Amino acid sequence: MSQLNPICVGIDVSKASLDIAGTNNIEQFRVSNNPDGFDTIIYQLKKNNIALILMEATGGLEAAIACALQAEGFDVAVINPRQARDFARSMGYLAKTDRIDARVLAQMADVINRHPERSRFIQAIPDAERQILAAMVVRRRQLIAMLVAERNRMHPSHPQNRKSISNIINALENELKRIDEDMHKHITDHFNELAERLSTIKGIGMMTAATLLAEVPELGKLSRREISALVGVAPVNRDSGTMRGRRTIFGGRAGVRTSLYMAALVATRFNPVIKAFYTRLVAAGKAKKVALVACMRKLLTILNAILRKNQEWDESYHNVAP
C-alpha cells in the first residue's frame, strides 16, 4: 500500500459488527465488534498512511474500538450522529445502510482532517481511572432515572402494585447508596486533589465534581470560549440578513449541563460571586432562565480557570468573564 497519500477512515459501529471504509478507494470490509475484530482493523489500517479515523457516538458501543485504535497511535474523532446524518444529506445520501454510513464517515473524516481546527475534533484518551469514574457517573444517572420513574408510579398505581413498587424503590435506593460510596472512594483514591479544588466553590458538590472529572477531561486545558462551546452553554446565534434570532444554547454534553444547572441553582443562593452576577442580570431585565444559563457558563469558566492555573477558589474570580 502507498505510504504517500494519507487516508481517512470511517467506522460505522453497531452492537455486533464494525463497517470500515476509507478514502482513496481502499476496499471496504466488516469485522465483529470484539477484540478479534479490533486486531483485524489495526492490522489492515497499519498497511496504510492513516490521517484520521471517524466514528459516531453510539451510547458507548464505540468506546472499546476507539480506545484500541488510540492505543495504537491513530488519531480518532467521535462525533454526534446528528452531525453525520446532516453531512450525509448535504452530500446527497438519502439511503441509510451500514456500508453507506461508513463511506459517509470516511468522506466527513477527510473534511475534518483538512479543517483548520482539526485538533479540537480529536478524541482524548481517558485513563483507566477516569473510565471507571465515567461508568459510575452513567450508572448513577440511570439509577436516578429509574428511581424517579418508580416514585412517580406509586401514587396513581393500584394498591395491589404498591408493595412491588416499594420493593423496587428500596432496591434502587440501596444500589444508589452503594454507587455513591464506591464513587466517593474512587475519587478519594485517584482524583482527591482535583475534586477538593473544584469543591472549594460554593455550589459544586461531590457529584458535580465527579461528573466534571469523568465527562469533561478537557477542563483546564481549553480557553473559556472553547470549554463553553464543548459543554453546550455558549449562546448560538440565529441571524439571517436583517433578522436577529433569539440566542439559544445547543449541543454539547447534556449530562454535564444538567449537573451545572443544579450547581448554578445552589450557587445563586450561596456563592456570593454567582449570586451578585445573577442578581445583576435579572435587575438588567434578563429572564431568570437566561440569567441562570449565564451563571452556568460563568461557573464553568471559573472551574476551568481554577484547574488551568492550578489554584483554589478566591474572590478574584468575580472578574472571570462568563
N, C-alpha and C positions, 0 to 999 in steps of 0.2 A: 504494500500500500504506500501511496505517496505521503511523505512527511512534510511536503512544502505547503500544501493547501490546507488551511485549518478547516475543520469540520465541526458543525454544530449539530447536536443530537437532541431529539425529543423522545421522552419516555412516557407512554400512556400507562397509568397504573390502575390495576384492578385487584381485587382480593386474591384471585388465583394466578394471574399472569401479568407480564410486562411486555408491551409492544414497543420496539425500538426502531426509530427512523433517523436518518441523518441527511444533511445537505451533501452536495457533490455526488448525488446519485449512488450513495452506498446502499447496499441491499438491506431491506427491512427484515427483521426477524422477531420472533416471540420466544420468551422463556417463562418458566414458572417464577412466581413471586416468592422465592425462598433462597437460602444460601447457595444452593447449586446453580440456580438461575443467575444469581449475582456474579458468581465466578465466571459463568459463560459471558455475561455482558462485559465484565472487566477484561477478560481475555480478548474479546473481539475489539473493544474500543482501544486497547493498548496498541493495536496494529496501525492506528491512525493518529493524526495530529489533532486531538480534540480540543477545541477552543472553549466550548460551553455546553453543559447538559441542562436541559429544561424539563421540568415536570410540574404537574398540578398538585396542589394540596388536596388530599383525598381522605381527610379525617384521620390521618396517622398511618395509612397504608403505605405512604411513600417514604416514611421515616427511615426504615431499615435500608432500603436501596440507596437513599440519599447519603446516609452515613457511610455505607460501604464504599460508595464512589468517592466521597470526600476523603476518606482514609487513604485512598489510592492516589490522591493528589489532583483529582479532577475538580474543576470549578462547576458548582451545581447551583442552579436557581430554582426556587419553588414559588409558583405564582398562584393567585386566586383563580379558580376555574372560570369565573365570570370573565376575567380578562382574556383567557384563552378562547372562550366562546365568542367574545366580541371581535377578537382578532380573526377568528375563522370566518365569521360572517363578512367582515370587511374584505377578506380575500376571496369571497365568493363560494366558500364551502358551506352548502346548506345541509348536506347529508352529514350524519354523525356515526362513525364506527370507530373501533379501537385503532385500526390501521390509519384511518384518516386523521384521527386526533393526534397520533404520533407524528405524522407528517406535518401537521399544522404547528405542533410544538417545536419541531425542528426548524421550520421557517421563522417562527417567532424568536427562537433562540438566536438565529442569525441576525435578526433585527436588534435584539438586546445586546448582542456581542459587539455591534458597531455603535451602540449608544454612547454618547459622551459621558454618561453617568453609569456606565456598566457595573461598577463596583458595588453600587447600592442594591443591585439585584442578587448578588451572590450570597448564598445561604451560609451563615456561620456554623461551624461545627460545635454543637453543645458537648460539654464534657459529660462523663457518666453520671456525676452527682447532680448536674443540672437536669439531665434527662429523667432521673428518678424523681426529682422535685417537681418537674413538669407533669409527670404521670400522676403524682399525688394531688396536684392542683386540679387537674382534669377530673380525677375520680371524686374529689370533694365537691366539685361543681355538679357532677352527675347525682351524687347523693342528695345534695340540697334540692335539686330539681325534683327528684323522686319524693323527698320529704314534703315539699310544698304541695305536690300533687295529691299525696295521701291525706294531708291535713285538709285540703280543700274538699276532698270526697267525704270526710267524716260527717259534717253537718247534714247535707242533703241525703245521706245514704239511709237505707232501710236498717232498722235496729238489728236485723239478722246479720248484717255485714259489718257492724261497728267493731265487734271483737276482732275480726280478721284485720280490719284496717288499723286498729290499735296495736295489734301484734306487729304488723309491718312497720308502723311508726316507731315502735320501741326498738325493733331490729335496726332500722335506719339510723336512729339516734345513737345507738351503741356503736355502730360502724363509723359514723361521723366522728364520734369522740375518739375512736381508735386511730382514724386517719389524722385527726388533728394532733394527737400525741406523737404519732410517727413523724409527721411533718415538722413539728417543733423540735424533735430530737435531731432530725436530719439537718435542719437549718442550723441548729446549735453546733453540730459536729463539723459542718462543711461551709456554712455561709454566715457564721455568727457575727463577724466584724461588719460585713456589708449590711446585714439585717439590722444590727444595732444602730448603724449610721443612718439608715433610712427611717428607723423608728424614732429618731430624735425629733422628727417633725410631728407636731400635734395633728392628728387625723390619719396618720399612717400606722396601722396596726400590723400585727404579725401576718395576718392573712393577705393584706395588701402587699406587704413586703415580699411574701412568698410568691405571689402572682407576678410581681415585677421581676424578681430574680429568675423565675422559671421561664417566663414568656417574653421578657424584653432583655435578652442578654446584651443588646446593643446599648443599654442605658449607661451613660457616662462616656460613650465613645463617639457620639454624634453631636451635631450642633442642635440648638433648641428648635430650630425650624425643622430639621430632619427628624428629630425624635417625635415631634408633634405630628408630623405627617405620617410617620411609621405607625404610631398608635391609633391615629384617626381622630385627633382632637383639633386639627388645624382647619379653619374655615375654608371651604371651597367656593370659588367664585362661580356665579351663574349669569354671565353677561353675554350679550349679543347685540352688536350695533349700539343703539341708544338705550336699549333695555338693560336695566340693572337688576338682576335677580337677587333673591334672598340667599345670603351665605349660609351654608349648612356644613356640618361635619359628615364625613363619608368614608367608608372603607376602614382600613386599619385592623386592629386586633380587638375584637368585641369583648372578650373576657377581661382584657386589661382595662378597657373603657368602663366596664361595669364596676370593677374594683375602684377605679379612680373616682367614679361618680359617688360611691358611698363614702370614700375618703374625703372628697370635697364637701359633701354634706356635713360631715363632722367638723372639718376644718373651718367652715364658715361660722361655726359656733365657738370653737375653742382655740383656733390658731389666730393670733392677733393680726398677722400679716394678711392671711387669706380673708379673714373677717372684714378688715378695713377695705381690702380690694373689692370684695363682693358688695359691701355697703355703698362704696363709691359708684360702682357700675349701676346699681339699682337706683340710686339717687339721680344719676345722669339720665334715667329713663329707659335703661336696658330691661328687657323682660327677665324675670327671675331665672328662667331656664337658660337663657343666653348668658347671663352673668355666671351661672353655675358651671357652664361649659368652659367659660373663660377661666374660672377658678381651677377646673381640672387641668387646663393647659398650663396655667401658672405653676400649679403644684408639680406637674410633670417636669417642667423646665427647672424648677428648684431641685428636684430629686436628681435630675441629670447633671446639674452643676455640682451638687454635693459629691457625686461619685467621680465626676471628671476631675475635680480639684482635690479629691481625697480628704474632704473636710466634713465636719459635723455642722448641724444647723446653727445659724446665728441670725440676728435680726437684720444683718446687712442684705439678706436675700430678698428683702422687700423691694430692692432695686432691680431684681431679675425681671426682664420683660417677659410677658406671657407668650 
